[in-house]
Amino acid sequence: MALSTAAAGFAKRVDEYVAGRPDYPPEVLAALPSAETIVELGAGTGKFTRVLIGRAKRVVAVEPLPEMAARIPQGGDTGIEVINAKAEAVPLPDGTADLVCCATSYHWFDYPEAANEIHRLLKPGGHLALLWNRRDSNVPWVGEFSKLIEGYSKDSRRFGSDYWRQIFTNPNFERVGDYAFPFVHRMPVSGIVDRAFSTSYIAQLPEAEAADLRAKLAALIERHDTLRSATEVEFPYIALLYLLKRVP
């Protein structure tokens, strides 16, 4: 999927993104190194940015889509600044950050441009945190949900591709830790549909295909007793964190 197509999809599905996507578990913070300045790339609507409030003196959230960036809290006591820019070209000086974070975003970046830009932004010895919230498809209905929506993925960039993993063999970075944090995202049952339509390759479906998918999601909900009769659903996730260090 072309990045321009994905961007258009995200831009028109901001409400679904906010409603359907999980926040990030606070346990992630314990694994992050201390930092005075954090730069978050591909900040989206600020799901992870909110977790970073109070974590550093300065948090810079970088997001190219104005529609998503408008949802990021900033100013006041948040310590957050928002910049509309791509991860491959961030208008900040060399060595700005002690920590660069990419939360469910790094797979969208162009490599090696993004890796070079992250290396430039980091101070010597600074850290890069790559983070994803992954659906726990071992739960039967979640596995069924994942199989359904992934049938639309085609050539979309996503975590499951090997493209982004090139960072692990980049000599400018040392991989220093891998972490996994299981958690549950509580939301209305309608959030299942929002979660589907917050996905890039679903967000840009033609209306007829979108209507067909909505019918399939409704049928999925109806098939599972825990969903059909519920007012709130527990959507299980595993937050995966890969921590790297700038070399030299």
C-alpha positions as CSV (number, residue, x, y, z in Angstrom):
1,M,0.0,0.0,0.0
2,A,1.3,3.4,-0.9
3,L,2.0,5.7,2.1
4,S,-0.2,8.4,0.6
5,T,-3.1,5.9,0.5
6,A,-2.6,4.9,4.1
7,A,-2.3,8.5,5.2
8,A,-5.6,9.3,3.5
9,G,-7.2,6.4,5.3
10,F,-5.9,7.4,8.7
11,A,-6.9,11.1,8.1
12,K,-10.5,10.2,7.6
13,R,-10.7,7.6,10.4
14,V,-9.3,9.6,13.3
15,D,-12.4,9.1,15.5
16,E,-12.2,5.4,15.0
17,Y,-8.5,5.5,15.8
18,V,-9.2,7.3,19.1
19,A,-12.1,5.0,20.0
20,G,-10.7,1.6,18.9
21,R,-7.0,1.7,19.5
22,P,-5.7,0.9,23.0
23,D,-3.6,3.1,25.2
24,Y,-0.2,1.8,26.3
25,P,0.3,0.0,29.6
26,P,2.2,2.1,32.2
27,E,4.6,-0.8,32.8
28,V,6.4,0.2,29.6
29,L,7.7,3.3,31.4
30,A,9.7,1.2,33.9
31,A,11.7,-0.3,31.0
32,L,12.5,3.1,29.5
33,P,15.8,4.9,30.4
34,S,15.5,8.3,32.1
35,A,15.5,11.2,29.7
36,E,15.3,15.0,29.9
37,T,14.2,15.3,26.3
38,I,12.1,12.7,24.5
39,V,11.2,12.8,20.8
40,E,8.3,10.7,19.7
41,L,8.1,9.9,16.0
42,G,4.8,9.1,14.3
43,A,2.9,10.2,17.4
44,G,-0.6,9.7,15.8
45,T,-3.3,11.0,18.1
46,G,-1.1,10.9,21.1
47,K,-1.9,7.5,22.6
48,F,1.7,7.0,23.8
49,T,2.4,10.7,24.1
50,R,-0.1,10.8,27.1
51,V,1.9,8.1,28.8
52,L,5.0,10.2,28.5
53,I,3.5,13.2,30.3
54,G,5.7,13.9,33.3
55,R,8.4,11.5,32.1
56,A,10.7,14.2,30.8
57,K,11.2,17.9,31.0
58,R,10.5,18.1,27.3
59,V,8.5,15.8,25.1
60,V,8.3,16.5,21.3
61,A,5.6,14.7,19.4
62,V,6.3,14.5,15.7
63,E,3.3,13.6,13.5
64,P,2.9,14.3,9.7
65,L,-1.0,14.2,9.6
66,P,-2.6,17.4,10.9
67,E,-5.9,15.5,11.5
68,M,-4.2,13.2,14.0
69,A,-1.8,15.7,15.5
70,A,-4.7,17.9,16.4
71,R,-5.7,15.3,19.1
72,I,-2.3,15.3,20.9
73,P,-2.4,17.2,24.2
74,Q,0.1,20.0,24.3
75,G,1.0,23.2,26.2
76,G,0.1,24.0,29.8
77,D,1.6,21.5,32.3
78,T,2.0,18.7,29.8
79,G,5.5,19.6,28.7
80,I,4.5,18.4,25.2
81,E,5.4,20.2,21.9
82,V,3.8,19.1,18.6
83,I,5.6,19.3,15.3
84,N,3.9,18.4,11.9
85,A,6.7,16.6,10.2
86,K,7.8,13.2,8.8
87,A,10.1,10.9,10.8
88,E,12.6,11.0,8.0
89,A,13.0,14.8,8.2
90,V,12.5,16.3,11.7
91,P,13.2,20.0,12.1
92,L,15.2,19.6,15.3
93,P,19.0,20.1,15.9
94,D,21.5,17.2,16.1
95,G,21.6,15.5,19.5
96,T,18.3,16.9,20.7
97,A,17.0,13.7,22.3
98,D,18.0,11.4,25.1
99,L,15.3,9.0,24.0
100,V,13.4,8.6,20.7
101,C,10.2,6.6,20.8
102,C,8.2,5.1,18.0
103,A,4.9,3.7,19.2
104,T,3.1,1.5,16.5
105,S,4.7,3.7,13.9
106,Y,8.2,2.5,12.9
107,H,7.0,0.1,10.3
108,W,5.6,3.0,8.3
109,F,9.0,4.9,8.0
110,D,11.3,4.8,5.0
111,Y,14.5,3.0,5.8
112,P,17.4,3.9,6.0
113,E,16.4,7.5,6.0
114,A,14.5,7.2,9.3
115,A,17.3,5.3,10.9
116,N,19.8,8.0,9.9
117,E,17.5,10.7,11.2
118,I,17.0,8.9,14.5
119,H,20.8,8.5,14.9
120,R,21.2,12.3,14.2
121,L,18.5,13.3,16.7
122,L,19.9,11.1,19.5
123,K,22.7,12.2,21.8
124,P,25.7,9.8,22.0
125,G,24.6,6.9,24.2
126,G,20.9,7.9,23.7
127,H,18.2,5.3,23.3
128,L,15.6,4.3,20.7
129,A,12.4,2.6,21.9
130,L,10.3,0.7,19.3
131,L,6.9,-0.2,20.7
132,W,3.9,-2.0,19.3
133,N,0.6,-3.1,20.8
134,R,-0.1,-6.5,19.3
135,R,-3.5,-8.2,19.4
136,D,-3.4,-11.5,21.5
137,S,-4.8,-13.8,18.8
138,N,-4.6,-16.8,21.2
139,V,-8.0,-15.7,22.4
140,P,-10.4,-17.3,19.9
141,W,-12.6,-14.3,19.0
142,V,-9.5,-12.1,18.7
143,G,-7.9,-14.7,16.4
144,E,-11.0,-14.7,14.3
145,F,-11.0,-10.9,14.2
146,S,-7.4,-10.8,13.2
147,K,-7.8,-13.3,10.4
148,L,-10.8,-11.4,9.1
149,I,-9.2,-8.0,8.8
150,E,-5.8,-9.3,7.7
151,G,-7.5,-10.7,4.7
152,Y,-7.6,-7.1,3.4
153,S,-4.0,-6.3,4.1
154,K,-2.4,-7.1,0.7
155,D,1.0,-5.3,0.5
156,S,0.4,-2.9,3.4
157,R,3.4,-2.1,5.7
158,R,2.9,-3.6,9.1
159,F,4.6,-5.1,12.1
160,G,4.5,-8.6,10.6
161,S,6.8,-7.6,7.7
162,D,10.6,-7.9,7.9
163,Y,11.2,-4.4,6.5
164,W,11.5,-2.5,9.7
165,R,13.7,-5.2,11.3
166,Q,16.7,-3.9,9.4
167,I,17.3,-1.6,12.4
168,F,18.6,-4.6,14.4
169,T,21.6,-5.1,12.0
170,N,22.3,-1.4,11.7
171,P,25.8,-0.8,13.1
172,N,24.7,2.6,14.5
173,F,22.5,0.9,17.0
174,E,22.9,-1.7,19.7
175,R,19.9,-3.8,20.7
176,V,19.9,-3.8,24.5
177,G,16.5,-5.2,25.6
178,D,13.3,-6.9,24.5
179,Y,10.2,-6.7,26.6
180,A,6.6,-8.0,26.5
181,F,3.7,-6.6,28.7
182,P,0.3,-8.3,28.4
183,F,-2.6,-6.1,29.1
184,V,-6.3,-5.6,28.4
185,H,-8.0,-2.7,26.7
186,R,-11.6,-2.2,28.0
187,M,-14.0,-0.6,25.6
188,P,-17.7,-0.8,24.4
189,V,-18.4,-3.7,22.0
190,S,-18.7,-1.2,19.3
191,G,-15.0,-0.6,19.7
192,I,-14.4,-3.8,17.9
193,V,-15.7,-2.2,14.7
194,D,-13.7,1.0,15.5
195,R,-10.6,-1.1,16.0
196,A,-11.0,-2.6,12.5
197,F,-11.6,0.7,10.8
198,S,-8.6,2.3,12.5
199,T,-6.4,0.0,10.5
200,S,-4.7,1.6,7.5
201,Y,-5.8,-0.9,4.8
202,I,-9.4,-1.0,6.2
203,A,-9.8,2.7,6.6
204,Q,-9.5,3.3,2.8
205,L,-11.9,0.6,1.7
206,P,-14.6,1.6,-0.9
207,E,-18.0,2.0,0.8
208,A,-19.4,-1.3,-0.6
209,E,-16.5,-3.3,0.8
210,A,-16.6,-1.3,4.1
211,A,-20.3,-2.2,4.5
212,D,-19.6,-5.8,3.8
213,L,-16.9,-5.9,6.5
214,R,-19.2,-4.2,9.0
215,A,-21.7,-7.0,8.4
216,K,-19.0,-9.6,8.9
217,L,-17.9,-8.0,12.1
218,A,-21.5,-7.9,13.4
219,A,-21.7,-11.6,12.6
220,L,-18.5,-12.3,14.5
221,I,-19.9,-10.5,17.6
222,E,-23.1,-12.4,17.3
223,R,-21.3,-15.8,17.2
224,H,-19.5,-15.2,20.5
225,D,-21.5,-15.2,23.7
226,T,-19.0,-13.1,25.6
227,L,-19.4,-10.4,23.0
228,R,-23.1,-10.7,22.0
229,S,-24.4,-10.1,25.5
230,A,-21.7,-7.7,26.7
231,T,-21.8,-3.9,27.1
232,E,-18.1,-3.8,27.5
233,V,-15.4,-6.0,26.0
234,E,-11.9,-6.8,27.2
235,F,-9.6,-6.8,24.2
236,P,-6.3,-8.5,25.0
237,Y,-3.0,-7.1,23.8
238,I,0.7,-7.6,24.3
239,A,2.8,-4.5,24.3
240,L,6.2,-5.4,22.7
241,L,9.1,-3.1,23.4
242,Y,12.5,-3.2,21.6
243,L,15.1,-1.0,23.2
244,L,18.2,0.1,21.3
245,K,21.2,2.3,22.1
246,R,22.9,4.8,19.8
247,V,26.4,3.8,18.8
248,P,28.8,5.5,19.3
